[in-house]
Amino acid sequence: MLGMMVGLASSIPAAAQTQADMNAQAAASYRTADTAMNAQWQRTYAAMKRRDVTAGDGFGYAAATLASQRAWLAFRDKQCTIEGGEFAGGSLQPMARLQCMARLTKERTTQLKDLMWQR
């Protein structure tokens, strides 16, 4: 039985990837996360603009949200440069940076969704 399993395992092609393949996969994951975040950003920002009009409390929801997003983008980019720096000069650096970008971007999408509270 074990011999048959070993023979079967050796007939399955290995799923080896090059570092370039893994970098491309990390880039695709980031692009997907970024697209989702941008779509959520549009919804959240539009809601904040409506809140400014309907709340009438002078808080400035849209301006605060825009400032927050700009600050977050700068944070994400710097944070992921730092995380990628663990592998500075190596072939893992781009992948580590992109994985960080995807992870933080997904987290930000959730944060933006959470701002869609009803009032």
MDAnalysis code that builds the backbone (N, CA, C; Angstrom):
import MDAnalysis as mda
import numpy as np

u = mda.Universe.empty(357, n_residues=119, atom_resindex=np.repeat(np.arange(119), 3), trajectory=True)
u.add_TopologyAttr("name", ["N", "CA", "C"] * 119)
u.add_TopologyAttr("resid", np.arange(1, 120))
u.add_TopologyAttr("resname", ["MET", "LEU", "GLY", "MET", "MET", "VAL", "GLY", "LEU", "ALA", "SER", "SER", "ILE", "PRO", "ALA", "ALA", "ALA", "GLN", "THR", "GLN", "ALA", "ASP", "MET", "ASN", "ALA", "GLN", "ALA", "ALA", "ALA", "SER", "TYR", "ARG", "THR", "ALA", "ASP", "THR", "ALA", "MET", "ASN", "ALA", "GLN", "TRP", "GLN", "ARG", "THR", "TYR", "ALA", "ALA", "MET", "LYS", "ARG", "ARG", "ASP", "VAL", "THR", "ALA", "GLY", "ASP", "GLY", "PHE", "GLY", "TYR", "ALA", "ALA", "ALA", "THR", "LEU", "ALA", "SER", "GLN", "ARG", "ALA", "TRP", "LEU", "ALA", "PHE", "ARG", "ASP", "LYS", "GLN", "CYS", "THR", "ILE", "GLU", "GLY", "GLY", "GLU", "PHE", "ALA", "GLY", "GLY", "SER", "LEU", "GLN", "PRO", "MET", "ALA", "ARG", "LEU", "GLN", "CYS", "MET", "ALA", "ARG", "LEU", "THR", "LYS", "GLU", "ARG", "THR", "THR", "GLN", "LEU", "LYS", "ASP", "LEU", "MET", "TRP", "GLN", "ARG"])
u.atoms.positions = np.array([
    [0.825, -1.184, 0.000],
    [0.000, 0.000, 0.000],
    [0.873, 1.253, 0.000],
    [1.892, 1.289, 0.859],
    [2.782, 2.425, 0.921],
    [3.488, 2.626, -0.407],
    [3.917, 1.552, -1.053],
    [4.588, 1.644, -2.347],
    [3.681, 2.269, -3.399],
    [2.393, 1.907, -3.359],
    [1.451, 2.483, -4.313],
    [1.284, 3.976, -4.046],
    [1.241, 4.382, -2.782],
    [1.093, 5.794, -2.446],
    [2.328, 6.584, -2.858],
    [3.512, 6.008, -2.680],
    [4.739, 6.683, -3.081],
    [4.760, 6.851, -4.591],
    [4.355, 5.809, -5.323],
    [4.296, 5.887, -6.777],
    [3.321, 6.941, -7.250],
    [2.183, 7.038, -6.596],
    [1.174, 8.047, -6.945],
    [1.707, 9.439, -6.667],
    [2.353, 9.606, -5.536],
    [2.896, 10.915, -5.185],
    [3.951, 11.362, -6.173],
    [4.756, 10.442, -6.661],
    [5.805, 10.834, -7.594],
    [5.257, 11.161, -8.979],
    [4.015, 10.752, -9.265],
    [3.440, 11.072, -10.574],
    [2.729, 12.422, -10.580],
    [2.545, 13.009, -9.409],
    [1.915, 14.325, -9.318],
    [3.009, 15.369, -9.491],
    [2.843, 16.270, -10.460],
    [3.893, 17.273, -10.672],
    [4.032, 18.193, -9.467],
    [5.242, 18.559, -9.179],
    [5.508, 19.466, -8.066],
    [4.971, 20.850, -8.398],
    [4.520, 21.553, -7.396],
    [3.964, 22.896, -7.582],
    [5.042, 23.932, -7.287],
    [6.227, 23.704, -7.802],
    [7.323, 24.639, -7.560],
    [7.060, 25.947, -8.278],
    [7.421, 27.026, -7.625],
    [7.279, 28.350, -8.215],
    [8.617, 29.062, -8.111],
    [8.864, 29.900, -9.066],
    [10.056, 30.736, -8.972],
    [9.731, 31.939, -8.089],
    [10.759, 32.630, -7.651],
    [10.525, 33.832, -6.865],
    [9.770, 34.863, -7.687],
    [10.057, 34.920, -8.979],
    [9.337, 35.851, -9.853],
    [7.846, 35.515, -9.886],
    [7.512, 34.208, -9.896],
    [6.105, 33.801, -9.865],
    [5.447, 34.224, -8.556],
    [6.170, 34.025, -7.451],
    [5.611, 34.399, -6.151],
    [5.466, 35.910, -6.033],
    [6.404, 36.664, -6.593],
    [6.285, 38.124, -6.602],
    [5.070, 38.551, -7.407],
    [4.860, 37.902, -8.555],
    [3.708, 38.230, -9.402],
    [2.407, 37.898, -8.688],
    [2.384, 36.790, -7.971],
    [1.191, 36.409, -7.221],
    [0.919, 37.417, -6.104],
    [1.962, 37.859, -5.417],
    [1.800, 38.864, -4.366],
    [1.299, 40.184, -4.955],
    [1.803, 40.543, -6.133],
    [1.359, 41.778, -6.797],
    [-0.117, 41.679, -7.183],
    [-0.529, 40.519, -7.682],
    [-1.932, 40.327, -8.058],
    [-2.835, 40.402, -6.826],
    [-2.384, 39.830, -5.715],
    [-3.158, 39.881, -4.480],
    [-3.303, 41.323, -4.004],
    [-2.229, 42.084, -4.097],
    [-2.294, 43.491, -3.715],
    [-3.250, 44.263, -4.630],
    [-3.166, 44.039, -5.940],
    [-4.052, 44.752, -6.879],
    [-5.518, 44.454, -6.569],
    [-5.823, 43.210, -6.250],
    [-7.192, 42.834, -5.898],
    [-7.640, 43.565, -4.636],
    [-6.775, 43.576, -3.627],
    [-7.098, 44.264, -2.378],
    [-7.259, 45.764, -2.607],
    [-6.401, 46.343, -3.436],
    [-6.452, 47.778, -3.709],
    [-7.727, 48.146, -4.458],
    [-8.125, 47.315, -5.409],
    [-9.367, 47.562, -6.144],
    [-10.566, 47.547, -5.194],
    [-10.588, 46.568, -4.297],
    [-11.692, 46.476, -3.327],
    [-11.693, 47.681, -2.390],
    [-10.504, 48.089, -1.944],
    [-10.437, 49.238, -1.046],
    [-10.901, 50.510, -1.761],
    [-10.482, 50.702, -3.002],
    [-10.882, 51.904, -3.739],
    [-12.389, 51.958, -3.939],
    [-12.996, 50.815, -4.198],
    [-14.458, 50.773, -4.347],
    [-15.131, 51.128, -3.024],
    [-14.618, 50.582, -1.936],
    [-15.190, 50.900, -0.619],
    [-14.933, 52.359, -0.266],
    [-13.775, 52.866, -0.626],
    [-13.462, 54.279, -0.382],
    [-14.511, 55.170, -1.034],
    [-14.850, 54.885, -2.266],
    [-15.846, 55.702, -2.977],
    [-17.173, 55.707, -2.221],
    [-17.600, 54.531, -1.751],
    [-18.866, 54.446, -1.013],
    [-18.784, 55.193, 0.319],
    [-17.700, 54.984, 1.039],
    [-17.553, 55.615, 2.355],
    [-17.446, 57.135, 2.241],
    [-16.646, 57.598, 1.303],
    [-16.471, 59.043, 1.140],
    [-17.779, 59.709, 0.721],
    [-18.522, 59.064, -0.176],
    [-19.823, 59.604, -0.585],
    [-20.771, 59.670, 0.620],
    [-20.734, 58.659, 1.464],
    [-21.585, 58.656, 2.660],
    [-21.186, 59.785, 3.607],
    [-19.896, 60.039, 3.713],
    [-19.434, 61.118, 4.591],
    [-19.853, 62.481, 4.047],
    [-19.825, 62.628, 2.737],
    [-20.302, 63.887, 2.144],
    [-21.786, 64.076, 2.437],
    [-22.565, 63.008, 2.300],
    [-23.999, 63.092, 2.608],
    [-24.211, 63.406, 4.082],
    [-23.383, 62.825, 4.943],
    [-23.510, 63.063, 6.372],
    [-23.249, 64.530, 6.694],
    [-22.289, 65.142, 6.004],
    [-22.023, 66.564, 6.223],
    [-23.267, 67.394, 5.941],
    [-23.980, 67.031, 4.877],
    [-25.170, 67.786, 4.484],
    [-26.314, 67.527, 5.446],
    [-26.551, 66.265, 5.768],
    [-27.723, 65.933, 6.581],
    [-27.509, 66.160, 8.074],
    [-26.291, 65.959, 8.563],
    [-26.045, 66.125, 10.003],
    [-26.073, 67.603, 10.380],
    [-25.484, 68.424, 9.531],
    [-25.487, 69.854, 9.789],
    [-24.829, 70.260, 11.100],
    [-23.944, 69.408, 11.611],
    [-23.321, 69.719, 12.895],
    [-21.948, 70.368, 12.750],
    [-21.540, 70.604, 11.501],
    [-20.280, 71.281, 11.246],
    [-19.036, 70.453, 11.518],
    [-19.195, 69.167, 11.731],
    [-18.048, 68.318, 12.056],
    [-17.060, 68.211, 10.906],
    [-17.534, 68.090, 9.687],
    [-16.638, 67.929, 8.548],
    [-16.233, 66.478, 8.335],
    [-17.227, 65.604, 8.252],
    [-16.977, 64.175, 8.084],
    [-16.142, 63.875, 6.838],
    [-16.497, 64.481, 5.715],
    [-15.788, 64.196, 4.465],
    [-14.333, 64.647, 4.551],
    [-14.101, 65.836, 5.063],
    [-12.730, 66.342, 5.168],
    [-11.895, 65.472, 6.112],
    [-12.484, 65.062, 7.223],
    [-11.767, 64.208, 8.178],
    [-11.468, 62.847, 7.565],
    [-12.418, 62.321, 6.810],
    [-12.222, 61.017, 6.170],
    [-11.138, 61.098, 5.109],
    [-11.139, 62.163, 4.331],
    [-10.108, 62.340, 3.299],
    [-8.731, 62.479, 3.935],
    [-8.628, 63.260, 4.987],
    [-7.342, 63.421, 5.676],
    [-6.872, 62.092, 6.256],
    [-7.794, 61.342, 6.810],
    [-7.470, 60.037, 7.373],
    [-6.955, 59.091, 6.296],
    [-7.614, 59.088, 5.147],
    [-7.208, 58.193, 4.057],
    [-5.821, 58.568, 3.540],
    [-5.588, 59.841, 3.392],
    [-4.264, 60.281, 2.913],
    [-3.170, 59.894, 3.908],
    [-3.434, 60.086, 5.186],
    [-2.455, 59.708, 6.215],
    [-2.260, 58.196, 6.235],
    [-3.351, 57.460, 6.084],
    [-3.247, 56.001, 6.082],
    [-2.410, 55.510, 4.901],
    [-2.623, 56.080, 3.716],
    [-1.841, 55.671, 2.542],
    [-0.343, 55.888, 2.769],
    [0.005, 57.023, 3.346],
    [1.416, 57.290, 3.642],
    [1.943, 56.284, 4.668],
    [1.140, 56.006, 5.698],
    [1.531, 55.010, 6.695],
    [1.752, 53.654, 6.049],
    [0.776, 53.191, 5.257],
    [0.879, 51.869, 4.633],
    [2.145, 51.746, 3.810],
    [2.399, 52.738, 2.982],
    [3.570, 52.673, 2.111],
    [4.865, 52.613, 2.907],
    [4.985, 53.424, 3.941],
    [6.202, 53.422, 4.771],
    [6.320, 52.138, 5.579],
    [5.204, 51.694, 6.162],
    [5.210, 50.468, 6.958],
    [5.652, 49.276, 6.117],
    [5.153, 49.196, 4.906],
    [5.482, 48.046, 4.060],
    [6.906, 48.134, 3.519],
    [7.418, 49.331, 3.354],
    [8.832, 49.478, 3.000],
    [9.690, 48.938, 4.139],
    [9.299, 49.257, 5.364],
    [10.024, 48.753, 6.529],
    [9.946, 47.225, 6.588],
    [8.742, 46.678, 6.440],
    [8.591, 45.223, 6.509],
    [9.376, 44.526, 5.410],
    [9.365, 45.080, 4.217],
    [10.156, 44.507, 3.129],
    [11.643, 44.621, 3.385],
    [12.026, 45.632, 4.180],
    [13.428, 45.863, 4.487],
    [14.094, 44.722, 5.229],
    [13.296, 43.857, 5.826],
    [13.868, 42.676, 6.475],
    [14.688, 41.863, 5.470],
    [14.286, 41.955, 4.211],
    [14.945, 41.183, 3.160],
    [15.664, 42.096, 2.169],
    [16.109, 43.262, 2.638],
    [16.732, 44.275, 1.778],
    [17.817, 43.662, 0.904],
    [17.722, 43.951, -0.368],
    [18.708, 43.478, -1.327],
    [18.488, 42.056, -1.795],
    [17.518, 41.370, -1.205],
    [17.264, 39.984, -1.583],
    [16.034, 39.835, -2.465],
    [15.868, 38.651, -2.989],
    [14.749, 38.407, -3.902],
    [13.408, 38.358, -3.177],
    [13.401, 38.209, -1.854],
    [12.150, 38.183, -1.091],
    [11.608, 39.581, -0.790],
    [12.423, 40.598, -0.933],
    [12.014, 41.947, -0.545],
    [10.740, 42.405, -1.254],
    [10.639, 42.288, -2.592],
    [9.401, 42.756, -3.241],
    [8.172, 41.980, -2.786],
    [8.314, 40.670, -2.612],
    [7.180, 39.858, -2.194],
    [6.734, 40.240, -0.783],
    [7.676, 40.414, 0.133],
    [7.335, 40.779, 1.509],
    [6.626, 42.130, 1.537],
    [7.115, 43.075, 0.759],
    [6.493, 44.400, 0.707],
    [5.071, 44.312, 0.154],
    [4.893, 43.554, -0.922],
    [3.574, 43.418, -1.535],
    [2.602, 42.661, -0.637],
    [3.088, 41.661, 0.070],
    [2.216, 40.938, 0.998],
    [1.747, 41.877, 2.111],
    [2.629, 42.720, 2.589],
    [2.267, 43.725, 3.586],
    [1.223, 44.678, 3.006],
    [1.449, 45.142, 1.790],
    [0.514, 46.080, 1.153],
    [-0.873, 45.448, 1.046],
    [-0.927, 44.188, 0.642],
    [-2.221, 43.504, 0.513],
    [-2.884, 43.360, 1.880],
    [-2.129, 42.939, 2.885],
    [-2.678, 42.726, 4.220],
    [-3.235, 44.028, 4.804],
    [-2.434, 45.083, 4.763],
    [-2.892, 46.351, 5.338],
    [-4.047, 46.952, 4.536],
    [-4.040, 46.761, 3.233],
    [-5.113, 47.294, 2.393],
    [-6.428, 46.582, 2.688],
    [-6.369, 45.281, 2.902],
    [-7.585, 44.541, 3.283],
    [-8.097, 45.032, 4.633],
    [-7.180, 45.266, 5.566],
    [-7.586, 45.792, 6.873],
    [-8.227, 47.171, 6.740],
    [-7.680, 48.001, 5.867],
    [-8.243, 49.341, 5.672],
    [-9.621, 49.262, 5.046],
    [-9.829, 48.323, 4.155],
    [-11.151, 48.151, 3.542],
    [-12.180, 47.878, 4.630],
    [-11.830, 47.039, 5.581],
    [-12.728, 46.752, 6.704],
    [-12.970, 48.014, 7.525],
    [-11.933, 48.780, 7.781],
    [-12.095, 50.029, 8.526],
    [-13.044, 50.976, 7.802],
    [-12.882, 51.094, 6.494],
    [-13.755, 51.984, 5.718],
    [-15.201, 51.493, 5.748],
    [-15.400, 50.188, 5.681],
    [-16.761, 49.634, 5.782],
    [-17.363, 49.965, 7.140],
    [-16.538, 49.887, 8.173],
    [-17.025, 50.165, 9.527],
    [-17.434, 51.623, 9.711],
    [-16.963, 52.505, 8.861],
    [-17.364, 53.914, 8.935],
    [-18.736, 54.169, 8.315],
    [-19.345, 53.157, 7.774],
    [-20.636, 53.315, 7.112],
    [-21.791, 53.185, 8.127],
    [-21.559, 53.581, 9.386],
    [-22.577, 53.468, 10.403],
    [-23.767, 54.359, 10.089],
    [-24.878, 53.923, 10.585],
    [-26.125, 54.679, 10.367],
    [-26.285, 55.714, 11.459],
    [-26.877, 56.802, 11.084],
    [-27.072, 57.861, 12.068],
    [-28.499, 58.318, 12.036],
])
